[in-house]
Amino acid sequence: MIEHPLNILGGEWLIIIFVALVLFLGSGQLPGAARKLGQAVAEFNKAKEDVQNQINQSYSKNIEIYGPVENERRKKEIIANSLGINVEGKTDQELEKLIEEKIGQKKFDETERQN
């Protein structure tokens, strides 16, 4: 069995820490310190939620492919359609170029929104 130093359990440590804070900061500065700690925790949680939302948005756009893709052309058409590119009358090279431009534009737009 693990023995705690001075036989002090978890809840008692909180009391010791609180008393040490009162002695160190004084009763006048304790509310201000608690307020700053609360603001820091709130900012951390907000930043964490923003990152989670950005990750969820990037994964929300799924390309749905049912079954195997017959050829490379069909694969490019599916990707182009998911990006909103009109595929009619375009060669494979034109599709590749438009897809690269659209993906690069989305990355640029996302970095602009972050700044």
DRENPA-113792 format. One record per residue (C-alpha): residue in three letters; x, y, z. Coordinates in nm, 3 decimals, decimal comma. Layout:
// residues N
+------+---------+---------+---------+
: rest :      xx :      yy :      zz :
+------+---------+---------+---------+
:  ALA :       X :       Y :       Z :
...
+------+---------+---------+---------+
This chain:
// residues 115
+------+---------+---------+---------+
: rest :      xx :      yy :      zz :
+------+---------+---------+---------+
:  MET :   0,000 :   0,000 :   0,000 :
:  ILE :   0,126 :   0,349 :  -0,081 :
:  GLU :   0,171 :   0,574 :   0,217 :
:  HIS :   0,130 :   0,948 :   0,183 :
:  PRO :   0,381 :   1,178 :   0,345 :
:  LEU :   0,243 :   1,303 :   0,675 :
:  ASN :  -0,067 :   1,084 :   0,613 :
:  ILE :  -0,239 :   1,370 :   0,427 :
:  LEU :  -0,506 :   1,270 :   0,175 :
:  GLY :  -0,621 :   1,448 :  -0,144 :
:  GLY :  -0,891 :   1,674 :   0,000 :
:  GLU :  -0,664 :   1,796 :   0,275 :
:  TRP :  -0,405 :   1,906 :   0,018 :
:  LEU :  -0,660 :   2,146 :  -0,128 :
:  ILE :  -0,706 :   2,308 :   0,210 :
:  ILE :  -0,330 :   2,338 :   0,257 :
:  ILE :  -0,289 :   2,495 :  -0,089 :
:  PHE :  -0,573 :   2,741 :  -0,022 :
:  VAL :  -0,422 :   2,846 :   0,312 :
:  ALA :  -0,081 :   2,887 :   0,146 :
:  LEU :  -0,237 :   3,108 :  -0,124 :
:  VAL :  -0,408 :   3,326 :   0,136 :
:  LEU :  -0,079 :   3,363 :   0,323 :
:  PHE :   0,119 :   3,432 :   0,009 :
:  LEU :  -0,122 :   3,667 :  -0,173 :
:  GLY :  -0,317 :   3,806 :   0,119 :
:  SER :  -0,692 :   3,818 :   0,139 :
:  GLY :  -0,710 :   4,136 :  -0,070 :
:  GLN :  -0,537 :   3,998 :  -0,379 :
:  LEU :  -0,694 :   3,652 :  -0,373 :
:  PRO :  -1,018 :   3,750 :  -0,556 :
:  GLY :  -0,819 :   3,924 :  -0,831 :
:  ALA :  -0,593 :   3,622 :  -0,874 :
:  ALA :  -0,895 :   3,391 :  -0,889 :
:  ARG :  -1,057 :   3,619 :  -1,151 :
:  LYS :  -0,742 :   3,613 :  -1,367 :
:  LEU :  -0,721 :   3,236 :  -1,336 :
:  GLY :  -1,086 :   3,207 :  -1,442 :
:  GLN :  -1,025 :   3,432 :  -1,744 :
:  ALA :  -0,722 :   3,225 :  -1,846 :
:  VAL :  -0,921 :   2,902 :  -1,823 :
:  ALA :  -1,205 :   3,057 :  -2,026 :
:  GLU :  -0,964 :   3,173 :  -2,299 :
:  PHE :  -0,804 :   2,829 :  -2,310 :
:  ASN :  -1,144 :   2,660 :  -2,348 :
:  LYS :  -1,246 :   2,906 :  -2,622 :
:  ALA :  -0,924 :   2,842 :  -2,816 :
:  LYS :  -0,971 :   2,467 :  -2,775 :
:  GLU :  -1,327 :   2,488 :  -2,910 :
:  ASP :  -1,212 :   2,699 :  -3,207 :
:  VAL :  -0,950 :   2,440 :  -3,301 :
:  GLN :  -1,204 :   2,158 :  -3,265 :
:  ASN :  -1,453 :   2,345 :  -3,485 :
:  GLN :  -1,191 :   2,402 :  -3,754 :
:  ILE :  -1,098 :   2,034 :  -3,750 :
:  ASN :  -1,464 :   1,931 :  -3,770 :
:  GLN :  -1,527 :   2,170 :  -4,060 :
:  SER :  -1,234 :   2,031 :  -4,255 :
:  TYR :  -1,367 :   1,677 :  -4,211 :
:  SER :  -1,731 :   1,765 :  -4,276 :
:  LYS :  -1,687 :   1,776 :  -4,652 :
:  ASN :  -1,674 :   1,411 :  -4,746 :
:  ILE :  -1,639 :   1,288 :  -5,100 :
:  GLU :  -1,885 :   1,004 :  -5,135 :
:  ILE :  -1,767 :   0,728 :  -5,365 :
:  TYR :  -1,976 :   0,417 :  -5,395 :
:  GLY :  -1,784 :   0,119 :  -5,520 :
:  PRO :  -1,458 :   0,117 :  -5,710 :
:  VAL :  -1,373 :   0,401 :  -5,948 :
:  GLU :  -1,342 :   0,279 :  -6,304 :
:  ASN :  -1,051 :   0,497 :  -6,415 :
:  GLU :  -0,842 :   0,803 :  -6,337 :
:  ARG :  -1,074 :   1,029 :  -6,537 :
:  ARG :  -1,373 :   0,930 :  -6,324 :
:  LYS :  -1,170 :   0,990 :  -6,008 :
:  LYS :  -1,081 :   1,342 :  -6,125 :
:  GLU :  -1,445 :   1,410 :  -6,215 :
:  ILE :  -1,563 :   1,306 :  -5,868 :
:  ILE :  -1,305 :   1,532 :  -5,700 :
:  ALA :  -1,387 :   1,821 :  -5,934 :
:  ASN :  -1,761 :   1,786 :  -5,872 :
:  SER :  -1,706 :   1,786 :  -5,495 :
:  LEU :  -1,515 :   2,114 :  -5,534 :
:  GLY :  -1,785 :   2,269 :  -5,753 :
:  ILE :  -1,590 :   2,257 :  -6,080 :
:  ASN :  -1,775 :   2,201 :  -6,409 :
:  VAL :  -1,611 :   1,898 :  -6,575 :
:  GLU :  -1,780 :   1,907 :  -6,915 :
:  GLY :  -1,548 :   1,961 :  -7,212 :
:  LYS :  -1,230 :   1,968 :  -7,005 :
:  THR :  -0,925 :   1,752 :  -7,056 :
:  ASP :  -0,756 :   1,558 :  -6,776 :
:  GLN :  -0,480 :   1,816 :  -6,754 :
:  GLU :  -0,728 :   2,104 :  -6,732 :
:  LEU :  -0,915 :   1,924 :  -6,456 :
:  GLU :  -0,593 :   1,863 :  -6,263 :
:  LYS :  -0,499 :   2,230 :  -6,291 :
:  LEU :  -0,845 :   2,350 :  -6,180 :
:  ILE :  -0,846 :   2,109 :  -5,887 :
:  GLU :  -0,501 :   2,223 :  -5,775 :
:  GLU :  -0,605 :   2,589 :  -5,802 :
:  LYS :  -0,927 :   2,530 :  -5,608 :
:  ILE :  -0,752 :   2,336 :  -5,331 :
:  GLY :  -0,478 :   2,599 :  -5,310 :
:  GLN :  -0,742 :   2,873 :  -5,297 :
:  LYS :  -0,921 :   2,699 :  -5,009 :
:  LYS :  -0,595 :   2,670 :  -4,815 :
:  PHE :  -0,527 :   3,040 :  -4,879 :
:  ASP :  -0,880 :   3,136 :  -4,769 :
:  GLU :  -0,842 :   2,937 :  -4,446 :
:  THR :  -0,511 :   3,104 :  -4,361 :
:  GLU :  -0,662 :   3,447 :  -4,431 :
:  ARG :  -0,951 :   3,375 :  -4,194 :
:  GLN :  -0,708 :   3,271 :  -3,920 :
:  ASN :  -0,518 :   3,598 :  -3,949 :
+------+---------+---------+---------+
